[in-house]
Amino acid sequence: MTERKLLSKQEIIDFPNSIPLWTENEGRISRIFTFKDFIEAFAFMTKVAILSESMCHHPEWKNVYSKVEITLTTHDLGGLSNFDIQLAKAIDNL
């Protein structure tokens, strides 16, 4: 398994090149996903849950009907890490 490490200031500046739909704010990255209805949103959340568990890296999230807001940060390191970027990329690939 890859070692978790905080992103450098330059890596934080550069991350939008690899995950352009995510935004950074105070050591967190977030994205809102919109689906046709609640069932599609919940199905997506189930896929993200399985993916997150396989990576041992779990999102903060909120679901209201057809919208899912996902926020990623690495709590035990106190900010954005390489795992946040890897998980965001994997979520985007779903």
Secondary structure as GFF3:
##gff-version 3
##sequence-region A 1 94
A	DSSP	alpha_helix	9	14	.	.	.	ID=ss1
A	DSSP	three_ten_helix	15	17	.	.	.	ID=ss2
A	DSSP	beta_strand	23	24	.	.	.	ID=ss3
A	DSSP	beta_strand	29	34	.	.	.	ID=ss4
A	DSSP	alpha_helix	38	55	.	.	.	ID=ss5
A	DSSP	beta_strand	60	64	.	.	.	ID=ss6
A	DSSP	beta_strand	67	72	.	.	.	ID=ss7
A	DSSP	three_ten_helix	75	77	.	.	.	ID=ss8
A	DSSP	alpha_helix	82	92	.	.	.	ID=ss9
###
